[in-house]
């Protein structure tokens, strides 16, 4: 189990690999649970939370990349950003303060 802080340090490709790994283990755990072999059902919840944490960090990274792209486009065009990407960039900037 990794914390969100640790996941934010990973590259996007590593994060996607982690998501695939968690989804695979979650599938295996569900299969074991259905057959009555799973030792601890709490592991299912932990795996789901890990997957959600990874998806959240992945989405944050995607939004940050979109915001950076929008900011670069706004700078190049000379117009201030007013779209969703600009608002996401503003929110990300406030979160870092």
N, C-alpha and C positions, 0 to 999 in steps of 0.2 A: 504494500500500500504506500503510495506516494502522496505527499501533500501537494496542494495547488502551487505552492511556492516552488517546490522541486520540479513540478511539471512545466512551469513557466520558463524554466531554464533550458528545457529541451528544445531541439529544432522541430519544425513541423513534421518532417519525415519520421523522426524518432517518436513523436507523439502519435502519429498514425499507426506506427508499428505497435506501440503500447496498446492502442485501442483494439487492434486486431487480436493481439494476445489476450486481452481481457475478455473480449467477446467469445473467443475460442474456449477459454477456461469457464466462462459463464455457461456456455452450451454444454460442456462436459459436466458441470455441476448440476445443471437442470436434468440431464440424462440420469445421473446418479441418484438425484432426488426422486425422480419418477420410478426408478427401480428399487428404491429403498436402501441404497448403498451409501448415500452421502452421510458422512460422519457428523457434520455440523451445518445446520441450515442457516446459521448466522453468516456463513461464508457467502451465501447467495446475495444477501443484502450488502455485504462489504464489496463484493465484485460489482454489483449494480452501482453503488456509490462511486467506486473507482472509475467505472466507465463514464458515469455522468460528469465526474470531475475532469476527466480527459477531454470529453466533448466540450465542456465549458471553456477550458483553456484553449482548445483548438479554435473554437469560435472567437474567443478574444483575440487570438493572433490573426485570424482572418479579418476581423473588423479593424484591427490596428493597421494591417497592410492596406486595406481599402481606404482608410482614413489618410494614410501617408500618401497614397496615390492621388486621392482627391485634393489633398493639400498641395501636392506638387503641380497638379493640373491647374489649381486656382492661382498658384504663384506664377505659373507660365502664362496664363491668360490675363493676369492682372485683376481678376475679379475675386472678391472674398467668397469662400465656400458657404453655401447656404443649405446644402442637401443633407441627407442622412449621414453620409460619410463624414461631413464636416462636424456634425453634432457628435458623432462617435469619437472623432478626434478630440473634440473639446472635453468630452466625458473622460476619455483616457488620460488627457493631460491633467484634469482635475484629480483623478485617482492617483496619479504619481506624485502629487504635491504633498 
